[in-house]
Amino acid sequence: MDQNWKDNPKLSQLDRGKLDMLSQLAMQGAGKSPSQMLPYIMSAAARGKQAGMNFSDNEIDTIIQVLKIGKSPEEIRKLDQVIQLMKMIK
């Protein structure tokens, strides 16, 4: 994953701790298939919640928008599928 995503101005309002967590998540999740990403993201969300880190709906939407930048239509479709699965589980 291109590390320039962290410099996106849409993320400028995000707490530094949250941005650091996302950076670590992105590095560890690199190369995972969409089917591998769902359990990985769910596990990371549970760890973040245990650490007292909660993301607002607006923060989540912004992060998703940034993650889609530069992705192919197929990658965006797969990302949308993972997001839909997460919403159904939540």
SULCOR-V211789 format. One record per helix or strand. SS is the DSSP state (H for helix, E for strand). FROM is the first residue (numbers start at 1). LEN is the number of residues. If there is no record, write none. Layout:
SS;FROM;LEN, SS;FROM;LEN
//
This chain:
H;3;5, H;9;3, H;16;14, H;34;17, H;57;12, H;73;17
//
